Amino acid sequence: IPVEEQEITTAKAAAQRLKIGTYFVLWWSLNVVFNIYNKKVLNVFPYPWLTSTLSLAAGSTIMLLSWATRLAAAPELDAEFWKNLAPVALAHTIGHVAATVSMSKVAVSFTHIIKSSEPAFSVLISRFLLGESFPLPVYLSLIPIIGGCALTAATELNFNVTGFVGAMISNIAFVFRNIFSKRGMVKSNKVGGMNYYACLSMLSLVFLTPFAFAVEGPKLWASGWQQATETVGQQFFWWVMAQSVFYHLYNQVSYMSLNEISPLTFSIGNTMKRVTVIVSSIIVFHTPVLPVNAVGAAIAILGTFLYSQRPATKNPKNIEAPKKI
Ligand code: 3PG
């Protein structure tokens, strides 16, 4: 290869790394803010089905306004696109509401420690449901991930079954969401990460709204809202706004990353993000942590790091696909 061409390739690779690095930093920071406000809201207003719905509603509104004002170019979509999006939106809805229900029952740090085993679910689901095989070191790295999470769960001071099961359901749902989102983005070929996530938000909102009414409903919301406002004052409204808007922003940036990387790399980035969330939420909420509990979390996260050092998968389904638009 001529030297000039080589230089151009190196410069392009460096620019790509910088872009993905910037997305990751933004994704993680926005997520920390979301988690703090989400928990502040849930502490005084324990209605996770409504807060989950509001997060999706905020995202849908932001994107509809962005398209209407041409701040973002609206995608051209056909019925086939929405049909393919439906199962992804179902997985997003389930994963989102399950995580929020979990966080309404346990400390933010506990939900995220359990959610740090998402890559393990990614491997197991890819292996047993999608028939993808991985080299032995990948399977071995699952031992510390699962063992570490088990140790943390067993020693958690405020263990709660709903909190634990919610985080596990979220793990499974989000693995499906990530794998099929990536396939959907590659297949649709002209919808980038930002617009793909916008459509996902809108369809998930349609799915979630009737369930939120059925599970909680306006009566509980009205009395809960009044109580929360009496407890923390008018700022409660702004906390709800913050959790809703930041939920959309961090997910939008995460989808812009997913458009550039494989679902596996995405899961690893997401687990590393949880270290930031776990540490900051323990500080903000003064969460009591036993040393053995912290050791479990450290082992689980170390397992994910080892997993990220994996050799390439045996078959090429998970290779990084180039971004389209
Ligand atoms: C949600 O409500 O969707 C979860 O809190 C977010 O989970 P994530 O950290 O996997 O995005």
Residues whose N, C-alpha, C, O or C-beta is under 5 A from the ligand:
A	BS01	3PG	G95 H96 A99 T100
